[in-house]
Amino acid sequence: MKLFQVRKGQFVYYENELHRVYAVKPMYKKSVHLIRLRDLTQHLSSAAEVERYQPKELDSFIFNKKVYTLSKDRRAEVGDYILITNPTPDYLDHYSLNEIEVVATVENKGVITNNSNGIRHHEYLLMVPGRHEKSNPIEYRDKGSNEDIPLNGNESENIGVDDLLPIVGDVYKKNDKETTLEAMVIGIEGSTVFLGNGQSLHQDELMDTEKWLFLYHLGDK
């Protein structure tokens, strides 16, 4: 793919996995800056190393270690994730193609997200937790790479991919506007996860994106 064809917000495959372009900086050799949707880690590539993909209804993919299916069956509700596929922002809004946001308020014509963006109902696809039985898995370009993921798994522990679960070295951020707490996983015993701030909790709580957000793995830095 030529550099002038790569745009911020595009979904692309890089090293066989689904990413989102968050910046293009032509002055650098690795000019395309990516976020891997599976775990939200950042990666650098050249334009020749990526292949564009346009998401559509019934596509399913892993976002921040959980599976979602894109749907138009209903309008978004408070707490839902949405994928902005047809952005037409007003001058006061700040969102772009394929951004993923959480719904804070629902109105007749659209929703207000947690980033205070007003998004009309025709601008997004709803991200429904789990993998619909008729969905098209898109997290890997090579479909054989995700054969071990069940079609209707809707919980993190049922995804069947070991590296989706917390491991030592993972850094998480508390999903709370009142705090900027970040903590690293320093130990795991069974289903109990021990964090560097002295806190211990069940892995299901750490995987709940309403409470915690995965940032990166220490080894990727």
N, C-alpha and C positions, 0 to 999 in steps of 0.2 A: 504494500500500500504506500503510495507517495505521500510525503509529508503534508502537502497542501490538502489532501483528502481526509486527514485526521483532524477531528474537531473535539473540543471540550464537551464532555457529556456522552460521547458515543460509547456503546457497549462494544468491546472487542475481545477476541481471543488472543491471549499471549501465553506461550508455553502450554497450550491446550486448555487453559482455564479462562473463565469469564472474568473480565475486568471492566472498569469504567475509567474513561480518560478524564482526569481532573485538571490537566494542564498540558499545553504544547509549547515547548521552548526551543525554537529553531536554532538558537546559537550553540546548543549543546549537541554532542554526538549522540547521546541517549536523550533524544528530544521529547519523547512521549512519556508523560508521567501518569502512572496508573494506580488504581486501587483495586485489589483483588476482592471481589464481592464475597467470596467464601468466608474470609476472615478479616477483611478490611485492612490488610497489610499493603504497604506502598511499594511500587516497583518501577523501574526505569527501563525503557526499551527504545528501539528505533522504529520508524514507521514501517520498515520492511518486515518487522517481526510480528506485527499485529494483523488481525483479520476482523473486519467489522461485522457486527451482528445487530439487527434491528429487532428488539423484543416485541412480542405480540401476545394477544390474549391466549391463555392456556399454556403459555411457556411457564416452566417451573425452574427454580434455581435456588442455590444456597446463599443466603445473605446473613452475614455475621453469625455463622454456625447454625442457622435454622433454615428449613425448607419453606418456600412460599410458592404459590401458584398465582399467576396474573389472571384477573377476572373482571368481567363487566356485569356480573349477575346482579349486583346490588351496589348502592352508593356506599361510600366510606362512612364509618361511624367513629366516634371518639376513641382514640387509642389505636386505630388501624394504621398500618403502613401503606403508603401509596407510592407508585412509580410515576413520575411526571413524564408522559410520552408525547404530549402535544402542548408545549409551553407557550402561553401568550400572556406574559406578565404585564401588569400595569406599571407605571413609573415608580410607584412606591414599593413594589414587590421585588424580591431578589431571589429568583430561582431560574434554573435552566434545564436543558434536556436531560432526562433520565436521572434526575435527582430523586432520592428516596427520603420522604419526610413522614412525620407522625401527625395524625389528625388531632387537633386540640378542640376545635369547635365545628359543628355542622350547621350550615345555613341552606336556604332553599336553592340558591344558585351555585353553591360550591362549599368549600371547607376552608377553615383557617388552620394552618399547621403550627407546630411548636416553634417554628422559626418566624411566626407572624406573617406568613405569606398567604394571600387570598388566592385560592386555586379553584377554578370552575370544574364542575363535574366531568365535562368532556375532555379535560386536560390530563386526566390521570387514568391509570389502571390500578385496581385494588390488589394489594398483595395479601392473599388469603393464606393463613398458616397451613402447612401440609402440602402434600403432592397429590393433586387430583388424578383420579384413575385414567383420565383421558389427556393428561398433560404431556407436554413435550419438554423433557429435561434438557436444559441448555447450559448447565454449569461447566460441561466439558464439550469441546468441539468433536472429539472422538467419543462417540456415544458409549463405546465399550468401557470407558474409564469410570462410569458410574453405575455399572450393573449391580453393584452391591448395595445400592440405596433403594429401599422399598418404595413402591409407587405411592402408597398412601400414608407413609410415615409423617406424623405431625408433631412429634416431640423430638427434642434434640437427642435423647438417649436412644431413640429408635432409628436414627438415620443410618446407622451401621457403618459409619466411617470414623475410625479411631481418632483421627486428628481433629475432629470437630469437638471433642470433649476437652475440658481444661487440662493443661499439662503444666508442669513446673517451668517457669519462665514466662508464662502468659501474663500480660499486663492488662488490667481491667480498670474502667472508670465508673464510679458511682453515678447512675443516671438520676441525678437530683440537681435541680437548678440552685439549691441552697448550698451546695458544696462542690468542690473541685477535686474530691478525693480520688486518687489513683493508687492501686495496690497490685503487687505482683504475687502470683501463685508460687509459694515456696515449699509446699508439701501437699501430698494427697494420700489419704488413708481410706481405702474403700470409696465411698461416695462423699466423704468429707474433704473439703478443700481448705487449706490453711494459707492465709494471706500474710504479706509482709508487715501489715499494720497490726498484727496480733489477732485479727479476726478469723474465725472459722465458720464455715457455712456449708450447706448441702450443695452439690454441684448443680442441681436443678435451679436453685436460687441464683447462682452465678450465671447460668445460661439464660435467665429471664431478662430479656432486653429492656423490660420496663424498669428493672432494678439496676442492671449492670450492662456496660457496653465494652466489648472486647476491643482493645486498641492495637496491640501488636505483640509479637513474641520477642523476647529479649535477644534471641539468636539472630533475628532478622535485622537488627539494628547495626 
